[in-house]
């Protein structure tokens, strides 16, 4: 999926670091006002990221780290990956939404994906996001994304939303900005439902048609994907996008992590306030250390 019209901009190393660290920073920014929608309360909360407490990891980061650790092991074993997530949830569970709690409880008891969930959320997108680092093997990237997402949500719609996000991230990591044709091609080849296909096909049509903010702990995964990709397509200043997300409040740390990872992959972190990275320093350092081990 290499694009001969790749943009000039951040180096591959900067985009890769931005992808890994941006997910952590996006989660920490959203966490500050995740439970707030009142404007006065949001202002009182301040605009600094809210790092995870020492020794703990937010759900989006723990899920993604599990996949990074599997990639470091030389191949993704889905049972082992599920065991990593289950161990995190038992010991920590920070910011785990109800859908994730239900999915991991099922995996712990049955060692197989749930056939149906009573709630849905964006955790499968965050869990699969690091698959973008395997874009040198597109088939493996897409298959891996699909299977990782379905461990946490049996819905094909959610799995295809995860594929859309991972394909976009992989294009940014390659140094390109126009990810829409690749996303639509993959959805078309996988016979995505027309309603889902239209969500992403509509993104480039009107820069004024801003998707609704995906507030709450369990917004529909496909709407989180559309929201994140719309901003990645239309908004050139990633720091402003993340600041606006935080100022609006009500966005879960998992949704914030997905947006932060995408924007970091597109732009790197140089234009982001240095305080964001400093405040999230320990969490960012741990994530980057995993990335460095991947080479």
C-alpha positions in Angstrom: 0.0 0.0 0.0 2.9 2.3 -0.6 1.9 5.7 -2.0 4.3 7.4 -4.5 2.9 10.8 -3.4 4.0 10.4 0.2 4.3 13.7 2.0 7.4 15.3 3.3 7.3 15.8 7.0 8.3 13.9 10.1 10.8 11.1 9.7 9.7 7.5 10.0 11.2 7.4 13.5 9.2 10.5 14.5 6.0 9.1 13.1 6.5 5.8 14.8 7.3 7.4 18.1 4.3 9.7 17.6 2.1 6.7 17.0 3.2 4.9 20.1 3.4 7.9 22.5 0.4 9.7 21.0 -1.9 6.9 22.1 -0.7 7.3 25.7 -1.0 11.1 25.6 -4.4 11.0 23.9 -5.7 8.7 26.6 -4.3 10.9 29.4 -5.8 14.0 27.9 -9.2 12.5 27.6 -9.0 11.0 31.0 -8.9 14.4 32.6 -12.5 15.2 31.5 -13.8 11.8 30.5 -16.6 11.9 33.1 -17.4 15.6 32.6 -19.7 17.4 30.2 -20.4 20.5 32.3 -18.3 23.4 30.9 -17.5 24.9 34.3 -16.4 21.5 35.6 -14.2 20.9 32.5 -12.5 24.3 33.0 -11.9 23.6 36.7 -10.3 20.2 35.8 -7.5 21.9 34.0 -5.9 21.0 30.7 -3.0 18.9 31.7 -3.0 15.2 30.8 -4.0 12.9 33.7 -1.3 10.2 33.8 -2.1 6.7 35.0 -1.3 6.1 38.7 2.2 4.6 39.2 2.3 1.0 38.3 -1.0 1.0 36.4 -2.0 1.2 32.8 -5.2 2.4 31.2 -7.2 -0.1 29.2 -6.4 1.2 25.8 -2.6 1.1 26.5 -2.7 -2.3 28.2 -4.6 -3.8 25.3 -2.2 -2.3 22.8 0.8 -3.3 24.8 -0.4 -6.9 24.8 -0.3 -6.9 21.0 3.1 -5.2 21.0 4.5 -7.9 23.3 3.1 -10.6 21.1 4.8 -9.0 18.1 8.0 -8.9 20.1 7.6 -12.6 20.7 7.8 -13.2 17.0 4.2 -13.9 16.2 0.7 -13.3 17.6 -0.8 -16.2 19.6 -4.4 -15.2 20.3 -4.7 -17.4 23.4 -1.6 -15.9 24.9 -2.7 -12.4 24.0 -6.0 -13.0 25.7 -4.1 -14.2 28.8 -2.1 -11.0 28.9 -5.3 -9.0 28.8 -6.9 -11.1 31.5 -3.9 -10.8 33.8 -4.0 -7.0 33.4 -7.7 -6.8 34.2 -7.3 -9.0 37.3 -4.3 -6.9 38.6 -5.4 -3.4 37.3 -8.3 -2.9 35.1 -7.9 0.9 34.9 -10.6 2.5 32.6 -12.0 -0.8 31.5 -15.4 -0.1 30.1 -18.4 -2.5 30.7 -18.0 -4.1 27.2 -14.3 -4.9 27.8 -15.0 -6.2 31.3 -17.7 -8.5 29.9 -15.5 -9.7 27.0 -12.5 -10.5 29.3 -14.7 -12.3 31.8 -15.9 -14.5 29.0 -12.4 -15.1 27.8 -11.3 -16.0 31.3 -14.1 -18.5 31.7 -14.3 -20.0 28.2 -10.9 -19.2 26.6 -12.8 -18.2 23.4 -14.3 -15.0 22.1 -17.8 -14.2 23.2 -20.6 -15.0 20.8 -22.5 -11.9 21.8 -22.1 -9.0 24.1 -24.7 -6.9 26.0 -22.6 -3.7 25.4 -20.1 -2.5 22.8 -17.3 0.0 23.0 -14.0 1.1 21.3 -11.6 -1.2 23.2 -11.2 -3.6 20.2 -10.0 -0.7 18.1 -7.4 0.2 20.7 -6.3 -3.4 21.1 -5.7 -3.8 17.3 -4.1 -0.4 16.7 -0.5 -1.5 17.0 -1.1 -3.9 14.1 -0.4 -0.9 11.9 3.3 -1.5 12.6 3.1 -4.7 10.5 2.1 -3.0 7.3 5.1 -4.5 5.5 2.9 -7.6 5.3 -0.5 -6.2 4.5 -2.3 -9.5 4.6 -0.9 -10.3 8.0 -1.8 -6.8 9.2 -5.4 -7.1 8.1 -5.9 -10.7 9.3 -4.3 -9.8 12.6 -6.4 -6.8 13.1 -9.6 -8.7 12.3 -8.8 -11.5 14.7 -7.5 -9.3 17.6 -10.6 -7.1 17.4 -12.9 -10.1 17.4 -11.4 -11.5 20.6 -13.1 -8.6 22.3 -16.2 -8.2 20.2 -17.8 -10.8 17.9 -19.3 -8.1 15.7 -18.0 -8.0 12.1 -18.8 -4.3 12.1 -16.5 -3.7 15.0 -13.7 -5.7 13.4 -14.0 -3.8 10.1 -14.0 -0.5 12.0 -10.8 -1.7 13.6 -9.4 -2.5 10.1 -10.3 1.0 8.9 -8.4 2.6 11.8 -5.3 0.3 11.4 -5.2 0.9 7.6 -5.3 4.7 8.2 -2.5 4.5 10.8 -0.4 2.4 8.5 -0.7 5.0 5.8 0.4 7.7 8.2 3.3 5.6 9.3 4.3 5.3 5.6 4.4 9.1 5.4 1.1 9.6 3.4 -2.0 11.5 4.4 -4.6 10.2 1.9 -5.8 7.0 3.6 -9.4 7.1 2.4 -8.9 5.2 -0.8 -7.1 2.4 1.0 -9.7 2.2 3.8 -12.6 2.0 1.2 -10.8 -0.6 -0.9 -10.3 -2.9 2.1 -13.9 -2.4 3.3 -15.1 -3.1 -0.3 -13.0 -6.3 -0.6 -14.4 -7.5 2.7 -18.0 -6.8 1.7 -18.6 -4.3 4.5 -22.2 -3.6 5.1 -23.3 -0.5 3.0 -24.1 1.5 6.1 -20.6 1.0 7.5 -19.0 1.6 4.1 -20.9 4.9 3.8 -19.7 6.1 7.2 -16.1 6.2 5.9 -16.9 7.1 2.3 -18.6 10.3 3.6 -15.5 11.5 5.5 -13.9 13.5 2.6 -17.1 14.9 1.2 -17.8 17.8 3.5 -15.3 19.3 6.0 -18.2 21.0 7.7 -19.9 17.7 8.5 -18.2 17.1 11.8 -19.2 13.7 13.4 -20.7 13.8 16.8 -18.3 13.5 19.7 -18.3 9.9 20.9 -19.1 10.6 24.5 -19.6 8.0 27.3 -17.8 4.8 28.2 -19.3 2.7 25.4 -19.8 4.6 22.2 -20.4 2.5 19.1 -16.9 1.4 17.8 -17.7 2.3 14.2 -18.7 5.9 15.3 -15.5 6.2 17.2 -13.6 5.2 14.1 -15.4 7.6 11.9 -14.9 10.5 14.4 -11.2 9.8 14.7 -10.6 9.3 11.0 -12.6 12.4 10.1 -10.4 14.6 12.3 -7.2 12.9 11.0 -8.4 13.6 7.4 -9.6 17.2 7.9 -7.8 18.8 10.8 -4.2 19.7 10.1 -3.2 20.7 13.7 -3.2 17.6 15.8 -2.5 19.4 19.1 -5.5 21.6 18.6 -7.7 18.6 17.8 -6.7 16.9 21.1 -7.1 20.1 23.1 -10.6 20.6 21.6 -11.5 17.0 22.5 -10.5 17.6 26.1 -12.3 20.9 26.3 -15.5 19.3 25.1 -15.3 16.6 27.8 -17.0 13.3 28.0 -14.7 11.4 25.7 -13.4 8.1 27.2 -9.6 7.6 27.5 -9.9 4.7 25.0 -11.4 6.9 22.3 -8.8 9.6 23.1 -6.0 7.0 22.8 -7.2 6.0 19.3 -7.3 9.6 18.1 -4.0 10.4 19.7 -2.3 7.4 18.1 -3.6 8.3 14.7 -2.5 12.0 14.9 0.9 11.0 16.4 1.4 8.7 13.4 0.5 11.4 11.0 2.5 14.3 12.5 4.9 13.1 15.2 4.9 14.9 18.5 7.1 18.0 17.8 4.2 20.4 17.5 2.5 19.0 20.6 3.0 21.0 23.9 6.1 19.6 25.6 4.2 19.6 28.9 1.9 16.9 27.5 4.8 14.5 27.1 6.4 15.5 30.3 3.2 15.0 32.3 2.8 11.5 30.8 6.5 10.8 30.9 6.7 7.5 32.6 3.8 6.0 30.6 5.2 7.4 27.4 8.7 6.0 28.2 7.3 2.5 28.8 5.4 2.5 25.5 8.4 3.8 23.5 10.6 1.2 25.1 8.4 -1.5 23.7 8.5 0.1 20.3 12.3 0.3 20.4 12.5 -3.4 21.1 10.5 -4.0 18.0 13.3 -2.3 16.0 
